[in-house]
Amino acid sequence: MGDETSVFEPWAPSRSEVARLSGAHSPLFFRMPPGAGDMCVSHEPASFGVRMTERRHVAMVNVRGQARVSRFIEAMAACCDMRLPLAANTASSVNGMLACWMSPDEWLLLGAPGTAKALVERLTAHLEGLHFAVTDVSSGHTTIRLRGEQVQPTLAKGCALDLHEAVFTPGQCAQTLIAKTQVLIIRRSGCFDLIVRRSFADYLWLWLSDAAAEYELYRDAEVADRP
């Protein structure tokens, strides 16, 4: 696996590269530059206990509205071609968009990179005349995807939720703390997605790297083609 201290050594670009990339790179860009695999291994392993992937530039739009108002629910359905999840801690997906329940009057919509602006404009038009708020929060967050047989033991080191598949099933989501960091955790088929605020992303990445170090760990990054 190499020297464990490399877990804490970020890629160091030149000053000109920093200037060129300013405002466009992801929160973990300097941990995983484009095309980089894990800094601790020379190639992608055939198997791993935990695989950590930053899914970059996912569009994220926060929506607030009144679920008890049928006009709001119908307008959202017409705009997004999907019905918002109304049950607590659930998510629904269709046509490359994922909607996560955040509270009785709040949802987080996830879409393909570059779609947030158009989605905000479309939502604003469909919800005109209703009590609502629509906010593009894409630049303030990133997504860390975790896969592998040892993901649950890794998360259990810093998360109090019971994430066993019999309890926390695919299609469920929850806001919780991992190592004192607030995240939205989404259970997908075969993986977990952690949505974390930009300012905490680097800390959480390093904490997860340390927590999974006893397993076969592989880390990489990708520009997400869908949420």
C-alpha positions in Angstrom: 0.0 0.0 0.0 3.0 2.3 0.3 3.9 4.9 3.0 0.8 5.6 5.1 1.9 9.2 5.5 1.0 9.8 1.8 -2.7 9.8 2.9 -2.0 13.4 4.2 0.0 14.7 1.2 -2.1 16.7 -1.2 -1.1 17.2 -4.8 0.7 20.6 -5.1 0.1 22.5 -8.3 2.1 25.5 -9.5 0.9 29.0 -8.7 -0.1 29.4 -12.4 -2.2 26.2 -12.2 -3.9 27.4 -9.1 -4.8 30.7 -10.9 -6.1 28.9 -13.9 -8.3 26.5 -11.9 -9.5 29.1 -9.4 -13.3 28.9 -9.0 -13.6 25.8 -11.2 -12.0 23.0 -9.2 -13.8 20.7 -6.8 -13.2 20.9 -3.0 -11.0 17.8 -3.3 -9.2 18.7 -6.5 -5.9 19.0 -4.8 -6.3 15.6 -3.2 -7.2 13.9 -6.5 -6.1 15.9 -9.6 -7.6 14.9 -13.0 -6.7 11.4 -14.1 -5.1 10.5 -10.7 -5.7 7.2 -9.1 -4.8 6.5 -5.5 -1.6 8.2 -4.3 -0.8 5.0 -2.3 -1.0 2.4 -5.1 0.4 2.3 -8.6 -2.7 0.9 -10.3 -6.4 0.2 -9.6 -6.7 -3.0 -7.6 -8.8 -5.9 -8.7 -10.5 -5.9 -5.3 -10.8 -3.4 -2.4 -12.4 -3.2 1.0 -13.3 0.4 0.5 -13.3 2.6 -2.6 -13.7 6.3 -2.1 -14.6 8.4 -5.1 -15.2 12.1 -5.2 -18.1 12.6 -7.7 -17.4 16.1 -8.9 -19.7 19.0 -10.0 -23.1 17.3 -9.3 -25.8 19.9 -9.7 -27.6 20.5 -6.3 -30.7 22.6 -5.9 -32.4 23.2 -2.6 -36.2 23.5 -2.8 -38.5 24.8 0.0 -42.2 24.6 -0.3 -45.5 23.5 1.4 -46.0 19.8 0.9 -49.6 20.1 2.1 -50.4 22.4 -0.8 -51.4 20.2 -3.8 -50.6 23.0 -6.3 -47.0 22.9 -5.1 -46.7 19.2 -5.4 -48.3 19.1 -8.8 -46.1 22.0 -10.1 -43.0 20.2 -8.9 -44.1 17.0 -10.6 -44.8 18.9 -13.9 -41.4 20.6 -13.8 -39.3 17.6 -12.9 -41.4 14.7 -14.3 -41.3 13.1 -10.8 -43.1 13.4 -7.6 -41.2 14.6 -4.5 -40.7 12.1 -1.8 -43.0 12.9 1.1 -42.0 10.2 3.5 -39.2 11.2 5.9 -35.7 10.2 5.0 -36.5 8.8 1.5 -35.3 9.6 -2.0 -36.7 9.1 -5.4 -35.1 9.1 -8.8 -36.2 9.4 -12.4 -34.6 10.6 -15.7 -31.2 11.3 -14.1 -32.5 13.4 -11.3 -32.6 12.4 -7.6 -34.8 14.1 -5.0 -34.0 13.7 -1.3 -36.3 14.5 1.6 -34.6 16.9 4.0 -37.5 18.1 6.2 -41.3 18.4 5.8 -40.9 21.5 3.6 -37.5 21.0 2.1 -35.9 18.8 -0.6 -32.5 18.5 -2.2 -32.6 17.9 -6.0 -29.5 16.3 -7.6 -28.8 16.4 -11.3 -26.0 16.1 -13.9 -23.2 18.6 -13.9 -24.1 22.0 -15.5 -27.8 21.6 -15.1 -28.4 23.6 -11.9 -29.0 27.0 -13.5 -31.6 25.7 -16.0 -33.3 23.7 -13.3 -33.5 26.8 -11.0 -35.0 28.8 -13.9 -37.5 26.0 -14.7 -38.6 25.6 -11.1 -39.0 29.3 -10.6 -41.3 29.5 -13.7 -43.4 26.5 -12.7 -43.8 27.6 -9.0 -44.7 31.2 -9.8 -47.5 32.4 -7.5 -46.7 29.9 -4.8 -44.8 30.2 -1.6 -41.4 28.7 -2.3 -37.7 29.1 -2.3 -35.2 27.6 -4.9 -31.5 27.9 -4.3 -28.5 26.6 -6.3 -26.1 25.1 -3.7 -23.9 23.1 -6.1 -20.7 25.1 -5.4 -21.0 24.7 -1.7 -21.0 20.9 -1.6 -19.4 17.8 -3.0 -20.2 14.1 -3.0 -18.0 11.3 -1.8 -19.1 7.8 -2.9 -18.2 4.8 -0.8 -18.2 1.2 -2.2 -16.9 -2.1 -0.9 -17.6 -4.7 1.7 -15.9 -2.7 4.5 -17.8 0.5 4.1 -20.2 0.0 7.0 -17.4 -0.8 9.5 -15.6 2.2 8.3 -18.6 4.5 8.8 -19.4 2.9 12.1 -16.2 4.4 13.5 -17.7 7.9 13.3 -21.5 7.6 12.7 -24.1 6.7 15.3 -26.7 5.6 12.7 -27.4 1.9 12.1 -26.5 1.6 8.4 -27.1 -2.1 8.1 -28.9 -2.9 4.9 -31.8 -4.5 6.8 -32.4 -1.1 8.4 -31.1 1.5 6.1 -32.1 0.3 2.6 -31.5 1.6 -0.9 -33.7 4.6 -1.5 -33.3 6.0 2.0 -31.3 9.1 3.1 -30.6 10.8 6.4 -28.9 13.9 7.7 -26.4 12.9 10.3 -22.9 13.4 11.7 -19.8 11.5 10.6 -16.7 12.3 12.7 -18.6 15.5 13.9 -19.1 16.6 10.3 -22.7 17.2 9.1 -23.5 15.1 6.0 -26.5 13.9 4.0 -25.9 10.2 3.5 -27.8 8.4 0.7 -28.0 4.6 0.4 -27.8 3.6 -3.2 -27.7 0.2 -4.7 -24.2 -1.1 -4.0 -22.8 2.1 -2.5 -23.3 5.1 -0.1 -23.1 8.7 -1.2 -22.0 11.3 1.3 -22.9 14.9 0.5 -20.7 17.3 2.6 -20.2 21.0 2.7 -17.3 22.3 0.8 -15.4 23.6 3.9 -15.6 20.2 5.6 -14.9 18.0 2.5 -11.1 17.9 2.9 -11.4 17.0 6.6 -13.9 14.2 5.9 -11.8 12.8 3.1 -8.8 12.6 5.4 -10.9 11.1 8.2 -12.4 8.5 5.9 -8.9 7.7 4.5 -7.6 7.1 8.0 -10.7 5.1 9.1 -10.4 2.8 6.1 -6.7 2.4 6.2 -6.8 -1.0 7.8 -8.8 -2.3 4.8 -7.8 -2.5 1.1 -8.4 1.2 0.3 -8.5 2.8 -3.1 -9.3 6.4 -3.8 -10.1 8.3 -7.0 -12.3 11.0 -8.5 -14.7 11.4 -11.4 -16.9 14.0 -13.0 -20.3 12.6 -12.4 -22.5 12.1 -15.5 -25.6 11.8 -13.3 -26.3 12.2 -9.5 
